Amino acid sequence: MGKEKNRNMKILNRIQAMNVKGRTIDRELTPLTAIIGPNMGGKSAIAAAVTVAALGYLPALGKLPNRTVQLMTPDADAMEIRASYSDGT
C-alpha cells in the first residue's frame, strides 16, 4: 500500500512567479530544498509562491481571491505563479 501511495505523489520541481511581493522568481527545487538568504532577500516571496501553487491561496490571508492579490507587487498589472511537478503537470 505504501509504495502505491508514493507513485501517485507529485513532487514540486520548479516554481516560477512574477510580481509576488516585489519579486520575480524562477527556481528549480529538489525534494529537500532549503530557502536561505539575507533579510529582504525574497525568501518569504518564494515560500508564498510555493504555498499558493500548492493550495491556491495563502492561509495567513484566507481563501478569497481579493486576499491573495495582496501578494501582488504594488502598481503591477498582474501576478503569475507557475509550478512544475515530477509528473509533468
Beta strands, then each sheet from edge to edge (+ up, - down):
strand 1: 12-20
strand 2: 23-28
strand 3: 80-85
sheet 1: 2+ 1- 3+
end
